[in-house]
Amino acid sequence: MPINPTIRAAVVALMMPGPVLAQTPLSVIDWLEPSTGGPNLPPTILLEPPVSNSVLSPQIQVTPLEALLDPIGIVSSAATGLPIDLWRGSDPQVLSRLIDRVPVQHYPAMQSLLYTVLLSEARPPSNVADADTILLARLDRLMALGAVDPAQALAQQADPAGNTARFARWFDTTLLTGDEDVSCNTLISKPYLAPDNRSRIFCMARSGDWETAALLLETAHALGTLPPPDLALLDRFLSPGIFEDAPPLSAPSTPDPLTFRLYETIGERLPTAQLPRSFAAADLRDVAGWKAQLEAAERLTRIGALNPNQLLGLYTDRRPAASGGIWDRVDAVQRFDTALRTGSADAVSKTLPKVWKAMQQAGLEVAFADLFGDQLARIDLQGPAGTLAWRIRLLSTSYEAAALMPAQGSDVFLVGLALGSPKSAYATTARDQAISRGFSPDSRVSQDLQRLLADGRLGEAILRTMEMFDRGAQGNLQDLSDAIAGFRAVGLEDTARRASLQLLLLERS
């Protein structure tokens, strides 16, 4: 079965905006370059190789080669720095729960880390049932985050025709990306994979076999094997002429991707704003209007599921025809982008505060910083605009370069943090002190994390440390110190710094 272009691009176009230690510069790695019009991919970070200097060495386990399953992931272990046995030693049910619940909503550094863990090439347990437990958890969380293209790529790599559960996830992703013909071809050749009769009817019709589709629908009517709303929807899908003057169907409150596509096909497209985040990916296609595309792109960029460059492309696509709400953000971005292109410090100083306020209102500060941080560094801004630009750069991938500028007062602590050595003498709050302790050379990994690492359970250790950071961000300062120390112990220095900077510089409730 040929791999469609979206899937192929997904495997080779993952964006990695985080700085790395002793790695080849991103600009010379061709497949990391952004592409226009490419798939909607999360900007995952390129991680430093995990290093552990303060924990026990794991016990060596010997496994017969024939018992090892092929690794599953769309980013190589060499690229992420995560070992191929990332999930070794952990209870698959525990991993599944952690993958499902680890919170990443507020801090892009945590989002980037989660995407990297979910997409990194890793060998599943030799038990096939356990392997599926972890794989399905990865796919479900990617879909929940709105990262539909990577979920599709991951599902396809894992042999979606292997069982009904894998196929169901893959089928859903293709329905939202517009690649349903590929999954329908598989379903037609292997009908036992069909999640239900609706999918068979849909795929038969898509393939041009309207007679079989109609026969399946008539059988469903006769036997009552589908709910009345599904039957009514499929009737209009297969016989649109009969219902040309009929009133619109009632919109379902919780549609699945197939229901969504069927409503779209009959000309009654459902708005996605109140639907799960994965449906926003469908609005990035050309079938949606500009406003719907903008809203979907903001929603996905906010959770790290979309490359900020794609959002910028939509922001600057055309002039806004209205005002208020998202149109004010579009106008602010366009005016700032124009000012930046002129190279005029005065023009940038006038437009920067307004566009920054717009980005704050939308929760897109880090995406904006990653887009414009380097360009702001080339403009000689003074006064409040200069201070604002400096703080924006601290949220960007070039935070270390920003930290080389002179600083005074509380900014001295931010400089130390960006360089990985925040001094407690410059800490002005209890939270600052907790962050300083986490970066201290004397910091120690918590006993729970130490046990996980000693057992070689790195994937579980990373997920639990992410949970710990969230508790720390909410006010548990010991957890905050322990989380920072934990990230650093496994080589996630960049994550520790960026997450701490985001905690201090972003206003999150």
C-alpha positions as CSV (number, residue, x, y, z in Angstrom):
1,M,0.0,0.0,0.0
2,P,1.6,3.3,-1.0
3,I,2.3,5.9,1.7
4,N,0.4,9.1,1.0
5,P,2.4,12.4,0.8
6,T,1.1,13.7,4.1
7,I,2.3,10.7,6.0
8,R,5.7,10.7,4.3
9,A,6.1,14.4,5.0
10,A,5.2,13.9,8.6
11,V,8.0,11.5,9.1
12,V,10.6,13.9,7.7
13,A,9.3,17.3,8.6
14,L,9.1,17.5,12.4
15,M,10.2,20.9,13.6
16,M,12.6,21.1,16.6
17,P,12.8,24.6,18.0
18,G,14.6,23.9,21.2
19,P,18.4,24.6,21.5
20,V,20.6,21.6,22.0
21,L,23.9,20.9,23.6
22,A,26.8,19.8,21.3
23,Q,24.5,19.1,18.4
24,T,24.7,20.0,14.7
25,P,23.1,23.5,14.1
26,L,19.5,23.1,13.1
27,S,20.0,25.2,10.0
28,V,22.1,22.6,8.4
29,I,19.8,19.7,9.0
30,D,17.7,19.8,5.8
31,W,14.8,17.8,7.1
32,L,14.3,20.1,10.1
33,E,13.7,23.1,7.9
34,P,10.2,24.5,7.9
35,S,8.1,24.0,4.7
36,T,5.3,26.0,3.4
37,G,2.0,24.2,2.9
38,G,3.3,21.0,4.6
39,P,1.6,18.9,7.2
40,N,0.4,20.3,10.5
41,L,3.1,19.1,12.8
42,P,4.0,19.8,16.4
43,P,7.3,21.7,16.9
44,T,8.9,19.0,19.0
45,I,12.3,19.7,20.5
46,L,15.5,17.9,19.7
47,L,16.5,16.6,23.1
48,E,20.0,16.3,24.6
49,P,21.0,12.6,25.1
50,P,19.8,11.6,28.6
51,V,22.6,11.6,31.0
52,S,22.5,10.4,34.6
53,N,25.4,11.2,36.9
54,S,23.5,11.2,40.2
55,V,21.6,8.0,40.2
56,L,22.3,4.3,40.3
57,S,23.2,2.3,37.1
58,P,20.2,0.2,35.9
59,Q,20.4,-3.6,36.1
60,I,21.3,-5.2,32.8
61,Q,18.6,-7.4,31.3
62,V,19.1,-10.0,28.6
63,T,16.3,-10.6,26.1
64,P,16.3,-13.2,23.3
65,L,16.5,-11.3,20.0
66,E,13.5,-13.1,18.6
67,A,11.3,-11.8,21.4
68,L,12.0,-8.1,20.6
69,L,9.4,-6.3,18.6
70,D,10.3,-3.6,16.0
71,P,10.6,-0.1,17.5
72,I,7.7,2.3,16.8
73,G,8.1,6.0,16.4
74,I,8.3,8.6,13.6
75,V,11.4,10.4,15.0
76,S,14.6,8.4,15.4
77,S,16.1,7.7,18.7
78,A,19.3,9.3,17.5
79,A,17.5,12.5,16.8
80,T,15.6,12.8,20.1
81,G,18.4,11.4,22.3
82,L,15.9,9.2,24.0
83,P,16.9,5.5,24.2
84,I,15.1,2.9,22.1
85,D,14.1,1.0,25.3
86,L,12.3,4.1,26.7
87,W,9.4,2.1,28.0
88,R,11.4,-0.8,29.4
89,G,10.4,-2.1,32.9
90,S,7.3,-0.1,33.4
91,D,3.7,-1.4,33.8
92,P,2.0,-0.7,30.4
93,Q,-1.2,0.2,32.3
94,V,0.6,2.7,34.4
95,L,2.3,4.2,31.3
96,S,-1.0,4.5,29.6
97,R,-2.5,6.4,32.5
98,L,0.5,8.7,32.7
99,I,0.5,9.4,29.0
100,D,-3.2,10.2,29.1
101,R,-3.1,12.6,32.1
102,V,0.3,14.3,32.2
103,P,-0.6,18.1,32.1
104,V,1.0,20.2,29.4
105,Q,-1.7,22.9,28.7
106,H,0.1,25.9,30.1
107,Y,3.8,25.5,29.4
108,P,5.1,25.0,25.8
109,A,8.3,23.4,27.1
110,M,6.2,20.6,28.6
111,Q,4.2,20.3,25.4
112,S,7.5,19.9,23.4
113,L,8.8,17.3,25.7
114,L,5.5,15.3,25.6
115,Y,5.5,15.3,21.8
116,T,9.1,14.1,21.8
117,V,8.3,11.3,24.1
118,L,5.2,10.2,22.2
119,L,6.9,10.4,18.8
120,S,10.3,9.1,19.6
121,E,11.3,5.7,18.2
122,A,10.9,3.2,21.0
123,R,10.7,-0.5,21.3
124,P,7.4,-1.8,22.8
125,P,7.2,-4.6,25.3
126,S,7.6,-8.1,23.8
127,N,4.1,-8.9,24.9
128,V,1.8,-7.8,22.0
129,A,-1.1,-6.9,24.2
130,D,1.2,-4.6,26.3
131,A,2.7,-3.2,23.1
132,D,-0.8,-2.2,21.9
133,T,-1.6,-0.7,25.3
134,I,1.2,1.8,25.0
135,L,0.8,2.4,21.3
136,L,-2.9,3.2,21.6
137,A,-2.3,5.5,24.6
138,R,0.3,7.4,22.4
139,L,-2.2,7.7,19.6
140,D,-5.1,8.7,21.8
141,R,-3.0,11.5,23.5
142,L,-1.8,12.8,20.2
143,M,-5.4,13.0,19.0
144,A,-6.5,14.7,22.2
145,L,-3.8,17.3,21.7
146,G,-4.8,17.9,18.1
147,A,-1.6,16.5,16.6
148,V,-3.6,14.5,13.9
149,D,-0.9,14.3,11.2
150,P,1.7,12.8,13.6
151,A,-0.9,10.4,15.0
152,Q,-1.7,9.3,11.4
153,A,2.0,8.8,10.7
154,L,2.5,6.9,13.9
155,A,-0.5,4.7,13.3
156,Q,0.5,3.9,9.8
157,Q,4.0,3.0,10.8
158,A,2.6,0.6,13.4
159,D,0.7,-1.5,10.8
160,P,-2.9,-0.2,11.2
161,A,-4.3,-3.3,9.6
162,G,-2.8,-5.4,12.4
163,N,-6.0,-5.2,14.5
164,T,-9.3,-3.4,14.8
165,A,-8.1,-1.0,17.6
166,R,-5.2,0.3,15.5
167,F,-7.3,0.6,12.4
168,A,-10.0,2.6,14.2
169,R,-7.4,5.2,15.3
170,W,-5.9,5.4,11.9
171,F,-9.3,5.6,10.2
172,D,-10.2,8.6,12.4
173,T,-7.0,10.4,11.6
174,T,-7.5,10.0,7.9
175,L,-11.0,11.3,8.1
176,L,-9.8,14.5,9.7
177,T,-6.8,15.0,7.3
178,G,-8.7,14.2,4.1
179,D,-6.7,11.0,3.5
180,E,-9.7,8.7,4.0
181,D,-9.3,7.1,0.6
182,V,-6.1,5.3,1.8
183,S,-7.8,3.9,4.9
184,C,-10.9,3.0,2.9
185,N,-8.9,0.9,0.5
186,T,-7.6,-1.1,3.4
187,L,-11.1,-1.4,4.9
188,I,-12.6,-2.6,1.6
189,S,-9.9,-5.3,1.2
190,K,-10.2,-6.3,4.9
191,P,-13.8,-5.6,5.9
192,Y,-13.4,-7.3,9.3
193,L,-11.4,-4.2,10.4
194,A,-14.5,-1.9,10.0
195,P,-15.4,-0.2,13.3
196,D,-19.1,-0.4,12.3
197,N,-21.4,-0.6,9.3
198,R,-21.3,3.2,8.8
199,S,-17.6,3.0,7.9
200,R,-18.2,0.2,5.4
201,I,-21.1,2.2,3.7
202,F,-19.0,5.3,3.6
203,C,-15.9,3.6,2.1
204,M,-18.0,1.6,-0.4
205,A,-19.5,4.9,-1.6
206,R,-16.1,6.6,-1.7
207,S,-14.8,3.9,-3.9
208,G,-17.7,4.2,-6.3
209,D,-19.5,1.0,-5.3
210,W,-22.8,2.7,-4.6
211,E,-24.9,-0.4,-5.1
212,T,-23.1,-2.2,-2.2
213,A,-23.2,0.9,-0.1
214,A,-27.0,1.1,-0.7
215,L,-27.5,-2.6,0.0
216,L,-25.6,-2.3,3.3
217,L,-27.7,0.8,4.3
218,E,-31.0,-1.0,3.4
219,T,-29.9,-3.9,5.5
220,A,-29.2,-1.6,8.4
221,H,-32.6,0.0,8.1
222,A,-34.3,-3.4,8.0
223,L,-32.4,-4.9,10.9
224,G,-32.2,-1.7,13.0
225,T,-28.4,-2.2,13.4
226,L,-27.8,1.6,13.4
227,P,-29.4,4.4,15.4
228,P,-32.0,6.5,13.6
229,P,-29.8,9.7,13.5
230,D,-27.0,7.6,11.7
231,L,-29.5,6.2,9.3
232,A,-30.9,9.6,8.5
233,L,-27.4,11.0,7.9
234,L,-26.4,8.1,5.7
235,D,-29.6,8.4,3.7
236,R,-28.7,12.0,2.8
237,F,-25.1,10.9,2.1
238,L,-26.2,8.3,-0.5
239,S,-29.3,10.0,-1.9
240,P,-28.7,13.8,-1.7
241,G,-31.2,14.5,-4.5
242,I,-34.1,13.1,-2.5
243,F,-33.4,15.4,0.5
244,E,-32.6,18.5,-1.5
245,D,-35.4,20.6,0.0
246,A,-35.4,18.9,3.4
247,P,-34.6,20.9,6.5
248,P,-31.1,20.5,7.9
249,L,-30.4,17.7,10.3
250,S,-30.0,18.4,14.0
251,A,-26.3,18.8,14.8
252,P,-24.9,16.1,17.1
253,S,-23.3,17.2,20.3
254,T,-20.5,14.7,20.3
255,P,-19.8,13.6,16.7
256,D,-17.0,11.2,15.9
257,P,-14.7,11.9,12.9
258,L,-16.9,9.9,10.5
259,T,-20.1,11.7,11.5
260,F,-18.2,15.0,11.1
261,R,-17.1,14.0,7.5
262,L,-20.6,12.8,6.6
263,Y,-22.1,16.2,7.7
264,E,-19.4,17.9,5.7
265,T,-20.2,15.8,2.6
266,I,-23.9,16.6,2.7
267,G,-23.1,20.3,2.9
268,E,-23.9,20.8,6.6
269,R,-20.4,21.3,8.0
270,L,-20.2,21.3,11.8
271,P,-18.3,24.1,13.5
272,T,-15.3,22.8,15.4
273,A,-14.9,25.4,18.1
274,Q,-16.8,23.4,20.7
275,L,-15.6,20.0,19.5
276,P,-12.5,18.1,20.7
277,R,-9.2,19.7,19.6
278,S,-8.5,17.0,17.0
279,F,-11.4,18.4,14.9
280,A,-9.6,21.7,14.5
281,A,-7.1,19.9,12.2
282,A,-10.0,19.5,9.7
283,D,-10.4,23.3,9.6
284,L,-6.8,23.7,8.3
285,R,-7.9,22.3,4.9
286,D,-9.0,24.5,2.1
287,V,-12.7,23.6,2.6
288,A,-12.8,25.9,5.6
289,G,-13.0,29.7,5.4
290,W,-10.1,31.9,6.5
291,K,-11.6,32.8,9.9
292,A,-12.2,29.1,10.7
293,Q,-8.6,28.3,9.6
294,L,-7.2,31.1,11.8
295,E,-9.2,30.0,14.9
296,A,-8.1,26.4,14.3
297,A,-4.5,27.4,13.8
298,E,-4.5,29.4,17.0
299,R,-6.1,26.6,19.0
300,L,-3.5,24.1,17.8
301,T,-0.5,26.4,18.1
302,R,-1.6,27.1,21.7
303,I,-1.1,23.5,22.6
304,G,2.0,23.1,20.5
305,A,0.4,20.9,17.9
306,L,1.0,23.2,14.9
307,N,4.2,24.8,13.7
308,P,4.0,28.6,14.5
309,N,5.2,29.3,10.9
310,Q,1.9,28.0,9.6
311,L,0.0,30.3,11.9
312,L,2.1,33.2,10.8
313,G,1.3,32.3,7.1
314,L,-2.4,32.4,7.9
315,Y,-2.1,35.7,9.8
316,T,-0.4,37.4,6.9
317,D,-2.4,35.7,4.1
318,R,-4.7,38.7,3.4
319,R,-6.0,41.9,5.0
320,P,-8.7,41.4,7.6
321,A,-12.1,42.5,6.4
322,A,-13.5,43.1,9.9
323,S,-12.5,44.2,13.4
324,G,-12.7,42.8,16.9
325,G,-11.6,39.5,18.3
326,I,-9.3,37.5,16.1
327,W,-9.3,40.2,13.4
328,D,-7.6,42.6,15.8
329,R,-4.8,40.0,16.4
330,V,-4.4,39.6,12.6
331,D,-4.1,43.3,12.2
332,A,-1.6,43.7,15.0
333,V,0.6,40.9,13.7
334,Q,0.5,42.3,10.2
335,R,1.4,45.8,11.3
336,F,4.3,44.5,13.5
337,D,5.5,42.2,10.7
338,T,5.6,45.2,8.3
339,A,7.4,47.3,10.9
340,L,10.0,44.6,11.5
341,R,10.6,44.3,7.8
342,T,11.5,48.0,7.6
343,G,14.2,47.7,10.2
344,S,12.9,50.9,11.9
345,A,13.4,50.8,15.6
346,D,10.7,53.5,16.0
347,A,8.2,51.5,14.0
348,V,8.9,48.3,15.9
349,S,8.7,50.2,19.2
350,K,5.2,51.5,18.3
351,T,3.8,48.1,17.1
352,L,5.4,45.7,19.6
353,P,3.4,46.4,22.7
354,K,0.1,46.0,20.9
355,V,1.0,42.8,19.2
356,W,2.4,41.4,22.4
357,K,-0.8,42.2,24.2
358,A,-2.7,40.4,21.5
359,M,-0.5,37.4,21.8
360,Q,-1.0,37.3,25.6
361,Q,-4.7,37.4,25.2
362,A,-4.5,34.4,22.8
363,G,-2.0,32.5,24.9
364,L,0.5,32.5,22.0
365,E,3.5,34.3,23.6
366,V,6.1,31.5,23.2
367,A,5.0,30.9,19.6
368,F,5.4,34.6,18.9
369,A,8.8,34.6,20.6
370,D,10.0,31.7,18.6
371,L,8.9,33.4,15.4
372,F,10.3,36.8,16.0
373,G,12.9,36.5,18.8
374,D,16.0,36.5,16.5
375,Q,14.7,39.4,14.4
376,L,14.0,41.5,17.5
377,A,17.6,40.9,18.5
378,R,18.7,42.8,15.3
379,I,16.7,45.9,16.1
380,D,18.2,48.5,18.5
381,L,15.2,49.1,20.8
382,Q,15.5,51.4,23.8
383,G,13.3,52.0,26.9
384,P,10.2,50.0,27.6
385,A,10.1,48.5,24.1
386,G,13.7,47.3,24.6
387,T,12.9,45.7,27.9
388,L,9.9,44.0,26.4
389,A,11.8,42.7,23.4
390,W,14.5,41.3,25.8
391,R,11.9,39.4,27.8
392,I,10.3,38.1,24.7
393,R,13.7,36.8,23.6
394,L,14.0,35.0,26.9
395,L,10.9,33.0,25.9
396,S,12.4,32.1,22.5
397,T,14.9,29.5,21.4
398,S,17.6,32.1,21.6
399,Y,17.2,32.7,25.3
400,E,20.9,32.1,26.0
401,A,21.9,34.8,23.6
402,A,19.5,37.2,25.2
403,A,21.0,36.5,28.6
404,L,24.3,37.9,27.4
405,M,22.9,41.4,27.6
406,P,23.5,43.5,30.7
407,A,20.7,43.2,33.3
408,Q,19.8,44.9,36.6
409,G,17.6,44.1,39.6
410,S,15.3,41.2,39.3
411,D,16.4,40.6,35.7
412,V,19.7,39.3,37.0
413,F,17.9,36.2,38.3
414,L,16.4,35.7,34.8
415,V,19.9,36.0,33.2
416,G,21.3,33.4,35.6
417,L,18.3,31.1,34.9
418,A,18.8,31.4,31.1
419,L,22.4,30.4,31.6
420,G,21.6,27.5,33.9
421,S,22.8,28.9,37.1
422,P,20.3,31.2,38.9
423,K,21.7,32.5,42.1
424,S,19.6,32.4,45.2
425,A,21.1,35.8,46.2
426,Y,19.1,37.4,43.4
427,A,15.9,35.4,44.1
428,T,13.1,37.8,45.2
429,T,10.3,35.2,45.8
430,A,9.9,31.8,47.3
431,R,9.3,30.4,43.8
432,D,12.6,32.0,42.7
433,Q,14.3,30.2,45.6
434,A,12.8,26.9,44.6
435,I,14.0,27.3,41.1
436,S,17.4,28.2,42.3
437,R,17.6,25.0,44.4
438,G,16.6,22.9,41.4
439,F,19.6,24.2,39.5
440,S,22.0,24.1,42.4
441,P,25.0,21.8,41.9
442,D,24.0,20.2,45.2
443,S,20.5,19.4,44.1
444,R,19.5,15.7,44.5
445,V,17.0,13.7,42.6
446,S,14.0,12.6,44.6
447,Q,14.0,9.0,45.9
448,D,11.0,8.0,43.8
449,L,12.7,9.3,40.6
450,Q,16.0,7.7,41.6
451,R,14.3,4.3,41.9
452,L,12.7,4.6,38.5
453,L,16.0,5.5,36.9
454,A,17.9,2.8,38.8
455,D,15.4,0.3,37.2
456,G,15.9,1.8,33.7
457,R,12.3,3.1,33.6
458,L,13.3,6.4,31.8
459,G,10.0,7.0,30.0
460,E,8.0,6.7,33.2
461,A,10.5,8.8,35.0
462,I,10.1,11.7,32.5
463,L,6.3,11.6,32.6
464,R,6.3,11.6,36.4
465,T,8.7,14.5,36.5
466,M,6.4,16.4,34.2
467,E,3.6,15.8,36.6
468,M,5.8,17.0,39.4
469,F,6.6,20.2,37.5
470,D,2.9,20.9,37.1
471,R,2.4,20.5,40.8
472,G,5.3,22.8,41.4
473,A,3.9,25.4,39.0
474,Q,0.7,25.4,41.0
475,G,2.6,26.2,44.2
476,N,4.2,23.0,45.6
477,L,7.7,24.5,45.7
478,Q,9.5,21.3,46.8
479,D,8.0,19.5,43.7
480,L,9.2,22.4,41.6
481,S,12.8,22.0,42.8
482,D,12.6,18.2,42.5
483,A,11.2,18.5,38.9
484,I,14.0,20.8,37.8
485,A,16.6,18.6,39.3
486,G,15.0,15.5,37.7
487,F,15.0,17.0,34.2
488,R,18.6,18.0,34.6
489,A,19.6,14.5,35.9
490,V,18.4,12.9,32.7
491,G,20.0,15.4,30.4
492,L,16.9,17.6,29.8
493,E,18.7,20.9,30.6
494,D,17.0,22.8,27.9
495,T,13.6,21.7,29.1
496,A,14.4,22.7,32.7
497,R,15.5,26.2,31.6
498,R,12.7,26.9,29.2
499,A,10.0,25.6,31.5
500,S,11.4,27.7,34.4
501,L,11.6,30.8,32.2
502,Q,8.0,30.2,31.0
503,L,6.9,29.8,34.6
504,L,8.3,33.1,35.6
505,L,7.5,35.1,32.4
506,L,4.1,33.9,31.5
507,E,0.9,34.7,33.3
508,R,-1.0,31.5,33.6
509,S,-4.0,30.7,35.8
